[in-house]
Amino acid sequence: MEIFKNRTAPRISAPVTRPAEQRPFGMLDGYVPLGAPQLRLYYALREAVPVIDAAIFKLVRLTGGFTVDCADPGAAEALRAFLAQVPVGGNRQGVAAFLSTYFEQLLTCGTALGEIVTDTAGAPRALFNTPLQDIELRRAANGFDVDLFVRRAGGLRRVPRQDLCLLSVLDPDPGALTGNSLLKGLPFVSGILLKIFESIGANWERVGNLRFAVTYNPRSDAVDRAYAKDRAMQVAKEWGEAMQSGGAVKDFVAVGDVQIKVIGADNQILDSEVPVRQMLEQIVAKTGLPPFMLGLSWSSTERMSAQQADALTSELEAYRRILTPVIDRICRVYLRHLGCTCRRRSAGTTSPCRMKWNRAARCSIAHRPLP
């Protein structure tokens, strides 16, 4: 299947379902902070820690929508209709759906890749979010630009229409072609958190589902010693029948010195509130979101202060600066197909087409204190 190629009809993507990992957080135990993108690790991390998954979707929604304006009224109307109705991935519609998946991929993997799908006439017909597994980035011949290659059975093949590719990276290292995931640095902390959760589950499996130790102590006479095994088997049989009686109440009667104790009743489960909160604080600090937005009420007067609102606003503006060139590329490719130069001469000046994010620069999110 060719990913980057002009097509006569919009591409219809058929997702291939693969079985999930038995333990989605099992690979965290062997995590080593390598330079290569840990794609499977980051997606497993989102599946294992719900607060991380919620933070990514929250950032996607908080980024907000945008509006476009063009000097030519006719081109502006056609552009808005295209952005609202363009097919995305074969099962969704609108550039907002494309940007949502694109931004989610950017936050998770540190690198996001998309494609403007055209027909044989060169007209944009769809947008496609490209998986990163079969893509390789290389430095171009000029030593500055980036070329995209796709892996095929015969080896790597350079994408022919680089101008139709949409590429964004998040906080790349100097000289690196790929970006850094928002989840970078969280596998170690999340691994500790998941070990705590797993131990809590194991302890409740032992303590919540009661297990009993039935001990038969034979007396010192020869008869009891001779039939100790038979009596122990009879006690075990009667006890098993009493435990398997379902919801009915059934008494257990035994002759002799029989002791019954609950296994694990004397053990105390460790308090996990403090260590779990310490791990969650590290995770929340990495996302840049206030704790109450992720459902964590650590204080009875939890609310967003002016300083937190300014910090969150700066975070969202930084993400918008990364996404703005992608929107601009999509709009210019479509307007170029219409023959619009995106400029209008007025008193010796030119007025280019503009796009503007819907929400104001200052974040006005507030939260009422708990009663």
C-alpha positions in Angstrom: 0.0 0.0 0.0 1.5 3.3 -1.0 1.2 6.0 1.7 2.6 9.0 -0.1 1.2 9.1 -3.7 -1.3 11.0 -5.7 -4.5 9.1 -6.0 -7.6 9.3 -8.2 -9.9 9.1 -5.1 -9.5 9.9 -1.4 -7.7 7.2 0.4 -9.7 4.9 2.6 -7.6 3.6 5.5 -8.3 0.1 6.8 -6.9 -0.1 10.4 -5.5 -3.5 11.3 -6.3 -4.6 14.8 -3.6 -6.3 16.8 -4.0 -8.1 20.2 -3.2 -6.0 23.2 -0.3 -6.8 25.5 -1.2 -9.0 28.4 0.5 -6.5 30.7 0.5 -3.1 29.1 3.1 -1.9 31.6 5.4 -4.9 31.5 7.9 -3.2 29.2 8.4 -0.4 31.8 10.5 -2.8 33.9 13.2 -2.9 31.2 13.0 0.7 30.1 16.3 2.3 29.1 16.3 6.0 28.1 17.6 5.7 24.5 17.7 8.4 21.9 15.4 6.5 19.5 11.7 7.1 19.8 10.1 4.6 22.2 6.7 4.5 20.4 5.4 1.3 21.8 6.6 2.2 25.3 4.8 5.6 25.2 1.5 4.2 24.0 1.8 1.4 26.6 2.4 4.1 29.2 -0.8 5.9 28.2 -2.7 2.6 28.5 -1.3 1.7 31.9 -1.6 5.1 33.6 -5.0 6.7 32.9 -4.0 10.1 34.2 -1.4 10.4 31.5 -3.9 9.6 28.8 -6.4 12.1 30.3 -3.7 14.8 30.3 -3.0 14.3 26.6 -6.6 14.5 25.6 -7.1 17.5 27.9 -4.2 19.4 26.2 -5.7 18.5 22.8 -9.1 20.0 23.7 -7.7 23.0 25.5 -5.7 24.0 22.4 -9.0 25.0 20.8 -10.1 25.6 17.3 -9.2 28.3 14.8 -10.7 30.5 12.0 -9.2 31.4 8.7 -9.7 34.6 6.7 -8.7 35.3 3.1 -8.6 38.5 1.1 -10.7 37.0 -1.6 -14.3 36.4 -0.2 -15.0 33.6 -2.7 -11.8 31.8 -1.8 -12.4 32.3 1.9 -15.8 30.7 1.6 -14.4 27.7 -0.4 -11.5 27.3 2.0 -13.8 27.2 5.1 -16.0 24.6 3.4 -13.0 22.5 2.5 -11.7 22.7 6.1 -15.1 21.7 7.5 -15.8 18.8 5.1 -12.4 17.4 4.1 -12.3 13.6 4.7 -9.8 12.5 7.3 -8.6 8.9 7.4 -11.7 7.6 5.6 -13.9 7.6 8.7 -13.9 11.2 10.0 -14.4 14.7 8.5 -13.0 18.1 9.0 -9.5 19.5 9.7 -10.3 19.6 13.4 -10.4 15.8 13.5 -7.1 15.7 11.6 -5.4 18.2 14.0 -6.7 16.3 17.0 -5.0 13.1 16.0 -2.0 15.0 14.7 -1.5 16.8 18.0 -2.1 13.7 20.0 0.6 11.9 18.0 3.0 14.9 18.5 2.5 14.9 22.3 2.9 11.1 22.6 5.7 10.4 20.1 7.4 13.8 19.9 7.0 13.7 16.1 3.8 14.0 14.1 3.4 13.2 10.4 0.5 13.8 8.1 -0.3 13.8 4.3 -2.4 15.9 2.0 -4.0 13.4 -0.3 -4.6 14.7 -3.9 -6.3 13.3 -7.0 -4.7 13.0 -10.4 -5.4 16.7 -11.1 -3.5 17.8 -8.0 -6.6 18.9 -6.1 -6.5 18.2 -2.3 -9.1 15.6 -1.5 -8.3 14.3 2.0 -6.0 14.5 4.9 -4.3 11.4 6.3 -2.6 10.9 9.7 0.5 8.8 8.9 1.8 6.1 11.4 5.4 6.6 12.3 6.4 2.9 12.4 7.4 2.7 8.7 8.8 6.2 8.3 12.4 7.3 8.5 13.7 10.9 8.5 17.0 11.8 6.9 18.9 14.9 6.3 18.4 16.3 2.8 21.2 16.8 0.3 21.4 20.5 1.1 22.3 19.6 4.7 19.4 21.6 6.2 16.0 20.2 5.1 14.5 16.9 6.1 13.6 14.1 3.6 11.0 11.5 4.4 11.5 7.9 3.5 9.1 5.0 3.7 10.1 1.4 4.4 9.1 -1.1 1.8 10.0 -4.7 1.1 12.7 -3.6 -1.2 14.2 -1.1 1.3 13.8 2.6 1.8 12.0 4.7 -0.8 12.1 8.5 -0.8 8.6 10.1 -0.7 8.1 11.7 -4.1 5.9 14.6 -3.1 7.6 16.1 -0.1 5.6 19.3 -0.4 2.4 17.3 0.5 3.9 16.0 3.7 3.2 17.6 7.1 5.9 17.2 9.7 6.1 18.7 13.2 8.5 17.9 16.0 8.3 18.8 19.7 11.3 20.1 21.5 14.0 18.4 19.4 17.5 18.0 20.6 20.2 20.1 18.8 20.9 18.4 15.5 18.1 15.8 15.9 15.5 15.2 13.3 12.9 13.8 15.7 11.3 15.5 18.7 11.0 14.5 22.3 7.7 13.1 23.7 5.8 14.9 26.4 6.1 11.5 28.3 9.9 11.6 28.2 11.1 11.0 31.8 7.9 9.4 33.0 8.6 5.6 32.4 10.7 5.4 35.6 8.2 7.2 37.8 5.2 5.5 36.2 6.9 2.1 36.7 7.1 2.7 40.5 3.5 3.9 40.5 2.3 0.8 38.7 4.3 -1.5 41.0 2.4 0.1 44.0 -0.9 -0.4 42.2 0.0 -4.0 41.4 1.0 -4.8 45.0 -2.2 -3.2 46.2 -4.2 -5.4 43.9 -2.3 -8.5 45.0 -2.8 -7.7 48.7 -6.5 -7.2 48.2 -6.7 -10.4 46.3 -5.3 -12.2 49.3 -7.1 -10.2 52.0 -10.4 -9.4 50.3 -10.9 -13.0 49.2 -10.4 -14.7 52.5 -8.3 -17.9 52.8 -8.4 -20.1 55.8 -5.9 -22.4 57.5 -7.6 -25.4 59.1 -5.3 -27.3 61.4 -6.1 -30.6 63.0 -3.9 -31.5 66.1 -4.2 -35.3 66.9 -4.1 -36.3 70.5 -1.3 -38.3 72.1 -3.1 -41.6 72.1 -2.3 -44.3 69.6 -5.8 -44.4 68.0 -5.7 -40.7 67.0 -2.2 -41.0 65.6 -3.1 -44.1 63.6 -6.1 -42.4 62.0 -4.7 -38.8 61.9 -4.4 -38.8 58.1 -8.0 -40.1 57.6 -9.4 -37.6 60.0 -7.5 -34.8 58.3 -8.9 -35.8 54.9 -12.4 -35.9 56.4 -12.0 -32.5 57.9 -10.7 -31.1 54.6 -13.6 -32.6 52.7 -16.2 -31.2 55.1 -14.6 -27.8 55.2 -14.5 -27.7 51.4 -18.2 -28.5 51.2 -18.9 -25.8 53.7 -17.0 -23.2 51.7 -18.6 -24.2 48.4 -22.2 -24.0 49.6 -22.7 -20.7 47.7 -24.9 -18.2 49.4 -26.4 -20.7 51.8 -25.3 -20.8 55.4 -23.6 -24.1 56.3 -22.0 -24.9 59.6 -18.8 -26.9 60.0 -18.6 -29.5 62.8 -15.4 -31.3 63.7 -14.4 -33.6 66.5 -11.0 -33.2 68.1 -8.6 -30.3 68.4 -9.3 -28.3 65.2 -8.1 -24.7 64.8 -9.3 -22.3 62.0 -7.5 -19.1 61.2 -7.7 -16.5 58.4 -4.6 -16.3 56.4 -3.2 -12.8 56.3 -5.5 -11.4 59.0 -2.6 -10.3 61.1 -0.8 -8.5 58.3 -1.3 -4.8 57.8 -1.4 -3.4 54.3 1.0 -0.5 53.8 -0.5 3.0 53.4 0.0 4.0 49.7 -1.5 7.5 49.8 1.8 9.3 50.3 4.0 7.4 47.7 1.2 7.4 45.1 0.7 11.2 45.5 4.5 11.7 45.2 4.5 9.8 41.9 1.4 11.6 40.6 2.9 15.0 41.4 5.8 14.2 39.1 3.5 13.1 36.3 1.2 16.1 36.7 4.2 18.5 36.7 5.3 17.0 33.4 2.0 17.6 31.8 1.8 21.3 32.8 -1.8 21.1 33.8 -3.3 22.0 37.2 -4.1 18.9 39.3 -7.8 19.6 39.6 -8.1 19.4 35.8 -7.1 15.8 36.0 -9.5 15.0 38.8 -6.9 15.2 41.6 -8.2 17.3 44.5 -5.3 17.5 46.9 -6.6 20.5 48.7 -10.1 21.6 49.9 -9.5 25.0 48.2 -8.1 23.7 45.0 -8.4 26.4 42.3 -6.5 27.9 39.4 -4.6 31.0 40.4 -3.6 33.8 38.1 0.0 32.4 37.9 -1.3 29.0 37.0 -3.6 30.5 34.3 -0.7 32.4 32.8 1.6 29.3 32.9 -1.1 27.2 31.2 -1.8 29.9 28.6 1.9 30.0 27.7 1.9 26.2 27.3 -1.0 26.3 25.0 0.4 29.2 23.0 3.7 27.2 22.5 1.7 24.2 21.1 -0.3 26.5 18.8 2.9 27.9 17.4 3.9 24.4 16.4 0.5 23.6 14.8 0.1 27.0 13.0 2.5 26.1 10.1 0.6 22.9 9.5 -2.7 24.7 9.1 -1.0 27.3 7.0 0.4 24.6 4.7 -3.0 22.9 4.2 -4.7 26.2 3.4 -2.1 27.3 0.9 -2.1 24.0 -0.9 -5.9 24.3 -1.3 -5.8 27.9 -2.3 -3.0 27.3 -4.8 -5.2 24.7 -6.4 -8.0 27.3 -6.7 -5.6 29.7 -8.4 -5.7 32.1 -5.5 -2.4 33.8 -4.7 -3.7 34.6 -1.2 -2.9 38.3 -1.6 -4.9 41.4 -2.4 -3.3 44.7 -3.4 -4.5 47.7 -1.5 -2.7 51.1 -1.7 0.6 49.5 -2.7 0.5 46.8 0.0 -0.5 43.2 0.1 -2.8 41.5 2.5 -2.1 37.8 2.9 -4.6 35.2 4.2 -4.6 34.8 7.9 -5.6 32.2 10.4 -6.5 33.0 14.1 -7.0 30.7 17.0 -10.5 31.0 18.5 -9.6 31.4 22.1 -8.1 34.5 23.6 -4.4 34.7 24.6 -5.3 34.6 28.3 -6.7 31.5 29.7 -9.9 32.1 31.8 -10.4 28.7 33.3 -11.5 28.8 36.9 -12.5 26.2 39.5 -14.7 26.7 42.5 -13.3 25.7 45.9 -14.8 22.5 47.4 -17.4 23.0 50.1 
